[in-house]
Amino acid sequence: MTSDAGGGAHPRAADTRFQGRARLALALALVLLGLWTLKAFLPALAWAAILAIATWPLYRRACRRWPASGQRVLLPALFTLAVALLVLVPLGLAGVQLAREAHVLYGMVEEARQHGIAIPLWLPGLPVIGSQAASWWGENLADPAGYAEFLGRLNHASLYGYTRQLGGQLVHRSVIFGFTLLALFFLYRDGESVGADMLAASSRAFGPHGERVGRQMIASVHGTVDGLVLVGLGAGVLIGIAYLLAGVPHPTLFGAATAVAAMIPFAAPVVVSLVGLVLLSAGAVEAAVAVVAFGFAVVFVADHFVRPALIGGATKLPFLWVLLGILAGVETWGLLGLFLGPAVMAALVLLWRDWVAGGLRSEPAEATHGAPFVVGHRLDRQP
């Protein structure tokens, strides 16, 4: 009997449906409450997941050669320390270099305060704006009195506020980085069980299709790491060598800045152009032209050939969607969007292709017994 004499639903069945809906509503409310509670640390968890995905193949290779007794604490700790040093050492070197140059900058400011800054010889020759730029430079920077007045117009209270804000941001970023390393350690240590739980949850919630979407997003993270980080570092090394040969002051520092900018599409040419202006201000016109031409050529090849092949090849994404994912991701999530943007685009394009082809595929997923954390035996392969 599933209905009473009046034809209505059985009270027990109605109670079961009500309880099921109530449990679903409670689960959604708790998930939203948990996300809201953890909102300040969600970037740290996201960075930890991205770093774990990017380095998981190396970690698994090390696990196969490492004694089982050290895989619970020592090996995860060593990999976490290696990631920390990979981030902190370049920042430390840049900080030391900037500290060394602080007295030089202070001396340049004092020299300009006493004698002004002479108008560069190339400035009046710039097309369209040359005469206006030279006139402004002469009124505000070339004359010591104008330079002092120009500095006087700076709001020292605002500068103090900016300095305090910068200090607060540094403390906040340091805390986030610390929690990122902590989460990364536990992801290394418990990656196998975390991956198995995620696969089980995905299978129960979405069926066999959730794993395909997960594989696509994981592949996009691997492709983004190769296409953005590695290609950016390679472009920075090549252009940094050009800086060294052209006699650019502090070529290592400028090369590092170029490498970081090269990770973001269309950002490296800005740094290369600034370096060209530095050479022009020193009167090295030929060196400036050569550096800018070489830098633009390297960036053009990286952005139009190497990077699309690495990212698009790993995710089967057209370059337009890769570019939109990167730029929109950076606009929305900052530096984290470099990796999240392409991952989201990869998942959306996969769903779109399945829908256009006549619906989500119905073939069952392969067995994934003992699958490691997200990027394990199967999820780190291309879909």
C-alpha positions as CSV (number, residue, x, y, z in Angstrom):
1,M,0.0,0.0,0.0
2,T,1.5,3.3,-1.1
3,S,-1.7,5.4,-0.8
4,D,-4.5,5.8,1.7
5,A,-8.2,5.3,1.0
6,G,-8.6,8.9,-0.3
7,G,-5.9,8.3,-3.0
8,G,-3.3,10.5,-1.3
9,A,0.4,9.6,-0.9
10,H,1.3,7.4,2.1
11,P,2.3,9.5,5.1
12,R,5.6,7.6,5.5
13,A,6.5,8.2,1.8
14,A,5.7,11.8,2.1
15,D,7.8,12.1,5.3
16,T,10.7,10.4,3.5
17,R,10.6,12.8,0.6
18,F,10.4,15.7,3.0
19,Q,13.3,14.4,5.0
20,G,15.4,14.0,1.8
21,R,14.7,17.6,0.8
22,A,15.4,18.8,4.3
23,R,18.8,17.0,4.3
24,L,19.6,18.5,0.9
25,A,18.7,22.0,2.1
26,L,20.8,21.5,5.3
27,A,23.8,20.2,3.3
28,L,23.7,23.2,1.0
29,A,23.3,25.6,3.9
30,L,26.3,24.0,5.7
31,V,28.4,24.1,2.5
32,L,27.6,27.8,2.0
33,L,28.3,28.5,5.7
34,G,31.6,26.6,5.5
35,L,32.7,28.5,2.4
36,W,31.7,31.8,4.0
37,T,33.7,30.9,7.1
38,L,36.7,29.9,5.2
39,K,36.5,32.8,2.6
40,A,39.7,34.4,3.9
41,F,41.7,31.1,3.4
42,L,40.1,29.9,0.2
43,P,43.0,31.4,-1.8
44,A,45.5,29.5,0.3
45,L,43.6,26.2,-0.3
46,A,43.3,27.0,-4.0
47,W,47.0,27.7,-4.3
48,A,47.9,24.5,-2.4
49,A,45.7,22.5,-4.8
50,I,47.3,24.1,-7.8
51,L,50.8,23.5,-6.5
52,A,50.0,19.9,-5.6
53,I,48.6,19.3,-9.1
54,A,51.6,20.9,-10.8
55,T,54.2,18.9,-8.8
56,W,52.3,15.6,-8.2
57,P,54.0,13.7,-11.0
58,L,57.4,14.5,-9.5
59,Y,56.1,13.6,-6.1
60,R,54.8,10.3,-7.2
61,R,58.1,9.5,-8.9
62,A,59.9,10.3,-5.7
63,C,57.5,8.1,-3.7
64,R,58.4,5.2,-5.9
65,R,62.1,5.6,-5.0
66,W,61.6,6.7,-1.4
67,P,61.4,4.2,1.6
68,A,57.8,3.7,2.7
69,S,58.7,4.7,6.3
70,G,59.5,8.3,5.2
71,Q,56.5,8.9,2.9
72,R,54.2,10.1,5.7
73,V,56.2,13.0,7.0
74,L,59.7,13.4,5.7
75,L,59.0,13.3,1.9
76,P,56.0,15.6,2.1
77,A,58.0,18.0,4.3
78,L,60.9,18.0,1.8
79,F,58.6,18.7,-1.2
80,T,56.8,21.5,0.8
81,L,60.2,23.0,1.7
82,A,61.3,22.9,-2.0
83,V,58.2,24.7,-3.1
84,A,58.7,27.3,-0.4
85,L,62.3,27.9,-1.4
86,L,61.2,28.1,-5.1
87,V,59.1,31.1,-4.1
88,L,61.1,32.7,-1.4
89,V,64.6,32.6,-2.8
90,P,63.8,34.7,-5.9
91,L,61.9,37.2,-3.7
92,G,64.7,37.4,-1.3
93,L,67.3,38.0,-4.0
94,A,65.1,40.7,-5.5
95,G,64.8,42.3,-2.0
96,V,68.5,42.2,-1.4
97,Q,69.1,43.8,-4.8
98,L,66.6,46.5,-4.2
99,A,68.1,47.2,-0.8
100,R,71.6,47.5,-2.4
101,E,70.2,50.0,-4.9
102,A,68.3,52.1,-2.4
103,H,71.3,54.3,-1.6
104,V,71.9,54.8,-5.3
105,L,68.2,55.9,-5.8
106,Y,68.5,58.2,-2.8
107,G,71.7,59.8,-4.3
108,M,69.9,60.3,-7.6
109,V,67.0,62.0,-5.9
110,E,69.4,64.3,-4.0
111,E,71.3,65.1,-7.2
112,A,68.1,65.9,-9.0
113,R,67.0,68.1,-6.1
114,Q,70.2,70.2,-6.4
115,H,70.7,70.3,-10.1
116,G,67.5,69.0,-11.7
117,I,67.2,66.2,-14.3
118,A,68.4,67.1,-17.8
119,I,66.1,66.6,-20.7
120,P,67.0,63.4,-22.5
121,L,68.3,64.0,-26.0
122,W,65.8,61.7,-27.6
123,L,62.7,63.1,-25.9
124,P,62.1,66.1,-28.2
125,G,62.4,63.8,-31.2
126,L,59.4,61.6,-30.2
127,P,56.6,61.9,-32.8
128,V,53.4,63.9,-31.9
129,I,54.2,64.3,-28.2
130,G,57.9,65.1,-28.3
131,S,57.7,68.9,-28.0
132,Q,55.0,68.8,-25.3
133,A,56.9,66.2,-23.3
134,A,60.2,68.1,-23.5
135,S,58.4,71.3,-22.4
136,W,56.8,69.6,-19.4
137,W,60.1,68.0,-18.5
138,G,61.9,71.3,-18.6
139,E,59.3,73.0,-16.4
140,N,59.0,70.2,-13.8
141,L,62.2,68.2,-13.7
142,A,65.1,70.0,-15.5
143,D,64.9,73.1,-13.3
144,P,65.8,72.5,-9.6
145,A,63.1,74.8,-8.4
146,G,60.5,73.1,-10.6
147,Y,61.6,69.7,-9.4
148,A,61.3,70.8,-5.8
149,E,57.8,72.2,-6.5
150,F,56.9,68.9,-8.3
151,L,58.0,66.9,-5.2
152,G,56.1,69.3,-3.0
153,R,52.9,68.5,-4.8
154,L,53.1,64.9,-3.6
155,N,50.8,64.2,-0.7
156,H,53.0,62.9,2.1
157,A,50.0,61.8,4.1
158,S,48.8,59.7,1.1
159,L,52.3,58.2,0.7
160,Y,52.2,57.3,4.4
161,G,48.8,55.7,4.0
162,Y,50.1,53.7,0.9
163,T,53.0,52.5,3.0
164,R,50.8,51.3,5.8
165,Q,48.5,49.6,3.3
166,L,51.5,47.9,1.7
167,G,52.7,46.7,5.0
168,G,49.3,45.2,5.9
169,Q,49.2,43.5,2.5
170,L,52.6,42.0,3.0
171,V,51.5,40.6,6.4
172,H,48.3,39.2,4.9
173,R,50.1,37.6,2.0
174,S,52.6,36.1,4.4
175,V,49.9,34.5,6.4
176,I,48.1,33.2,3.3
177,F,51.4,31.7,2.0
178,G,52.0,30.0,5.4
179,F,48.6,28.3,5.3
180,T,49.2,27.4,1.6
181,L,52.4,25.5,2.6
182,L,50.6,23.8,5.5
183,A,47.7,22.7,3.3
184,L,50.3,21.6,0.6
185,F,52.0,19.4,3.2
186,F,48.8,17.6,4.0
187,L,47.9,17.2,0.3
188,Y,51.2,15.5,-0.3
189,R,50.8,13.3,2.7
190,D,47.2,12.3,2.2
191,G,46.9,12.7,-1.5
192,E,45.9,9.1,-2.2
193,S,42.9,9.2,0.2
194,V,41.9,12.7,-0.8
195,G,41.8,11.6,-4.5
196,A,39.8,8.5,-3.8
197,D,37.3,10.4,-1.7
198,M,36.9,13.1,-4.4
199,L,36.4,10.4,-7.1
200,A,33.8,8.7,-5.0
201,A,31.9,11.9,-4.3
202,S,32.1,12.9,-7.9
203,S,30.8,9.6,-9.1
204,R,27.9,9.7,-6.6
205,A,26.9,13.3,-7.4
206,F,27.5,13.4,-11.2
207,G,28.0,9.9,-12.4
208,P,30.9,8.9,-14.6
209,H,30.9,12.3,-16.3
210,G,32.3,14.2,-13.3
211,E,35.6,12.4,-13.6
212,R,35.9,13.5,-17.3
213,V,35.4,17.2,-16.3
214,G,37.9,16.8,-13.5
215,R,40.5,15.3,-15.9
216,Q,40.0,18.2,-18.3
217,M,40.5,20.8,-15.5
218,I,43.6,19.0,-14.2
219,A,45.0,18.8,-17.7
220,S,44.4,22.5,-18.1
221,V,46.4,23.2,-14.9
222,H,49.3,21.1,-16.1
223,G,49.2,22.9,-19.5
224,T,48.9,26.3,-17.9
225,V,52.0,25.6,-15.7
226,D,54.0,24.5,-18.7
227,G,52.6,27.2,-21.0
228,L,52.7,30.2,-18.6
229,V,55.3,29.5,-15.9
230,L,57.9,27.5,-17.8
231,V,57.6,29.5,-21.1
232,G,57.6,32.8,-19.1
233,L,60.8,31.8,-17.3
234,G,62.4,30.7,-20.6
235,A,61.5,34.0,-22.2
236,G,62.8,35.9,-19.2
237,V,66.2,34.1,-19.4
238,L,66.6,34.8,-23.2
239,I,65.6,38.4,-22.8
240,G,67.8,38.8,-19.7
241,I,70.8,37.6,-21.7
242,A,70.0,40.3,-24.2
243,Y,69.9,42.8,-21.4
244,L,73.3,41.7,-20.3
245,L,74.8,41.9,-23.7
246,A,73.3,45.3,-24.3
247,G,74.7,46.8,-21.1
248,V,71.4,47.3,-19.3
249,P,72.0,48.3,-15.7
250,H,71.0,45.4,-13.3
251,P,70.2,42.9,-16.0
252,T,69.3,40.2,-13.5
253,L,66.7,42.3,-11.8
254,F,65.2,43.4,-15.1
255,G,65.3,39.9,-16.4
256,A,63.4,38.6,-13.4
257,A,60.8,41.3,-13.9
258,T,60.5,40.3,-17.5
259,A,60.1,36.6,-16.7
260,V,57.3,37.4,-14.2
261,A,55.6,39.7,-16.7
262,A,56.0,37.0,-19.5
263,M,53.8,34.7,-17.5
264,I,50.9,37.0,-18.3
265,P,50.1,37.4,-22.0
266,F,51.0,40.9,-23.4
267,A,52.6,42.0,-20.2
268,A,56.2,41.4,-21.1
269,P,56.4,44.0,-23.9
270,V,55.7,46.7,-21.3
271,V,58.8,45.7,-19.3
272,V,60.9,45.4,-22.4
273,S,59.7,48.8,-23.6
274,L,60.7,50.3,-20.2
275,V,64.1,48.8,-20.4
276,G,64.4,50.3,-23.9
277,L,63.6,53.7,-22.5
278,V,66.3,53.2,-19.8
279,L,68.8,52.6,-22.6
280,L,67.5,55.6,-24.6
281,S,67.9,57.8,-21.5
282,A,71.6,56.7,-21.4
283,G,72.1,57.6,-25.1
284,A,72.4,53.9,-26.2
285,V,69.9,54.2,-29.1
286,E,71.2,51.2,-31.1
287,A,71.2,48.9,-28.0
288,A,67.7,50.1,-27.1
289,V,66.4,49.3,-30.6
290,A,68.1,45.9,-30.6
291,V,66.8,44.9,-27.1
292,V,63.2,46.0,-27.9
293,A,63.2,44.2,-31.3
294,F,64.7,41.0,-29.8
295,G,62.4,41.1,-26.8
296,F,59.3,41.6,-28.9
297,A,60.4,38.7,-31.2
298,V,60.8,36.3,-28.3
299,V,57.5,37.3,-26.8
300,F,55.7,37.0,-30.2
301,V,57.1,33.4,-30.7
302,A,56.2,32.5,-27.1
303,D,52.7,33.9,-27.2
304,H,51.7,32.8,-30.7
305,F,53.4,29.4,-31.1
306,V,54.9,27.8,-28.0
307,R,52.2,28.8,-25.4
308,P,49.1,27.9,-27.5
309,A,50.7,24.5,-28.4
310,L,51.4,23.7,-24.7
311,I,48.1,24.9,-23.2
312,G,45.8,24.2,-26.1
313,G,47.4,20.8,-26.8
314,A,46.9,19.7,-23.2
315,T,43.3,20.9,-22.9
316,K,42.1,20.7,-26.6
317,L,41.2,24.4,-26.2
318,P,41.4,26.9,-29.1
319,F,43.9,29.7,-28.3
320,L,41.1,32.3,-28.1
321,W,39.5,30.5,-25.1
322,V,42.9,30.0,-23.5
323,L,43.5,33.7,-23.8
324,L,40.1,34.6,-22.5
325,G,40.4,32.2,-19.6
326,I,43.8,33.7,-18.6
327,L,42.9,37.4,-18.9
328,A,39.4,37.0,-17.4
329,G,40.8,34.8,-14.7
330,V,43.5,37.4,-13.8
331,E,40.8,40.2,-13.8
332,T,38.6,38.2,-11.5
333,W,40.9,36.3,-9.1
334,G,44.3,38.1,-9.6
335,L,47.3,35.9,-10.0
336,L,45.3,32.8,-9.0
337,G,43.2,33.3,-12.1
338,L,46.2,32.4,-14.3
339,F,45.4,28.8,-13.4
340,L,41.7,28.9,-12.5
341,G,40.6,30.7,-15.6
342,P,41.9,28.2,-18.2
343,A,40.6,25.3,-15.9
344,V,37.1,26.8,-15.9
345,M,37.2,27.4,-19.7
346,A,38.4,23.8,-20.2
347,A,35.4,22.4,-18.2
348,L,32.9,24.7,-20.0
349,V,34.2,23.8,-23.5
350,L,34.1,20.1,-22.6
351,L,30.5,20.4,-21.5
352,W,29.6,22.4,-24.6
353,R,31.1,19.8,-26.9
354,D,29.3,17.0,-25.1
355,W,26.0,18.8,-25.3
356,V,26.4,19.7,-29.0
357,A,27.4,16.1,-29.8
358,G,24.0,14.9,-28.4
359,G,24.4,14.9,-24.6
360,L,26.9,13.8,-22.1
361,R,28.6,10.5,-22.9
362,S,27.1,7.5,-21.3
363,E,30.0,5.1,-21.2
364,P,31.0,4.1,-17.7
365,A,34.3,5.4,-16.3
366,E,37.2,3.0,-15.7
367,A,37.7,1.6,-12.2
368,T,39.8,3.9,-10.1
369,H,40.8,1.8,-7.1
370,G,43.4,3.6,-5.0
371,A,43.4,6.7,-7.2
372,P,45.8,9.3,-5.8
373,F,45.0,12.9,-5.2
374,V,43.2,14.4,-8.2
375,V,46.2,14.1,-10.5
376,G,46.9,10.5,-9.9
377,H,47.2,7.5,-12.2
378,R,44.4,8.7,-14.6
379,L,43.4,12.2,-13.8
380,D,46.7,13.6,-14.9
381,R,46.3,12.2,-18.4
382,Q,44.8,14.2,-21.2
383,P,41.1,13.6,-21.6
